[in-house]
Amino acid sequence: MIIEAVLTGDKEAFAEIVDRYKDPLFRYLLSLGAQMEEAKDLAQDAFLKLFLTLESFDFRSSLYTYICRIGRNLYIDQLRRKRRESRAIDWLGGNQRSHPPRKGEALETLSQLPPAQRLALDLFYIQGYKQREIADLLGIPIGTVKSRIERGLKKLKVLLNEGA
């Protein structure tokens, strides 16, 4: 079977999987609401994730279903990340500014934060990690992650309002 061939290192077998499923996956991602370039990027990411997780494929569903589930989950994660970024930008806009900060302005100001707060904000709002994942990744309690995010947002808001 093609999956076993990939698992034994057959690169052509994985290329065959990509060739067989790239167009259907792309169309599926578009049907979910992804834009053209976004769907291309998500499809590439889905195939990379498929390659990295293929040995845990349990054969309870078809390979196509498994790939679509990966693509859908990546798309949902991307939507969540965008929503978090948008909420953070809206929150940072505050009442003192005549306009909310541009994303680039907020990212530039982010570099002025202490490293621990900057890292927590970057991992949460930009990279899209969950707070529990950040805690595990950094080896710190989840409460510390939450406080770094909260303090970082407050400091970021002050810095942005000073530049208004």
WOTA-V556133 format. One record per pair of residues at least 24 apart in sequence whose ideal C-beta (glycine too) atoms are under 10 Angstrom apart, sorted by the first residue. I is the first residue (numbers start at 0). GAP is how many residues later the second one is. Records with the same first field share a line. If there is no record, write none. Layout:
I: GAP  GAP
This chain:
0: 58  62
1: 61
2: 51  52  54  56  60  63
3: 50
5: 44  45  48  49  51
6: 47  48  50
13: 33  36  37  40
16: 30  33  34  37  46  47  50
17: 25  26  29  32  33  49
19: 43  44  47
20: 25  26  29  42  43  45  46  47  50
21: 24  25  45
23: 40  43  44
24: 25  39  42  43  45  46  47
25: 45
27: 36  39  40  43  44  47
28: 39  42  43  45  46
31: 36  39  40  43  44  47
32: 42  46
33: 37  40  41  44  45
37: 37  40
38: 32  36
40: 33  37
41: 28  29  30  31  32  33  35  36
42: 24  27  28  31
43: 30
44: 25  26  29  30  32  33
45: 24  25  26  27  28  29
46: 24
47: 26
48: 24  25
76: 51  52  53
77: 50
79: 48  50
80: 43  44  45  46  47  48
81: 46
83: 40  41  42  44
84: 39  40  41  43
85: 39
86: 38
87: 33  36  37  38  61  65  68  69
88: 36  71
90: 62  63  65  66
91: 61  62  64  65  66  67  68  69
92: 64  67  68  71
93: 63  64  66  67  70
94: 66
95: 61  62  64  65  66  68
96: 60  63  64  66  67
97: 66
98: 65
99: 60
100: 55  56  58  59  60  62  63
104: 55  58
105: 50  51  53  54
107: 51  52  55
108: 46  47  48  49  50  51  53  54
109: 42  45  46  49  50
111: 43  44  47  48
112: 35  38  39  40  42  43  46
113: 34  37  38  41
115: 24  28  29  31  32  35  36
116: 30  31  32  33  34  35  36  37  38  39
117: 30  34  37  38
118: 26  29  33
119: 24  25  26  27  28  29  30  31  32  33
120: 27  28  29  30  31  32  34  35
121: 30
122: 25  26
123: 24  25  28  29
124: 24  27  28
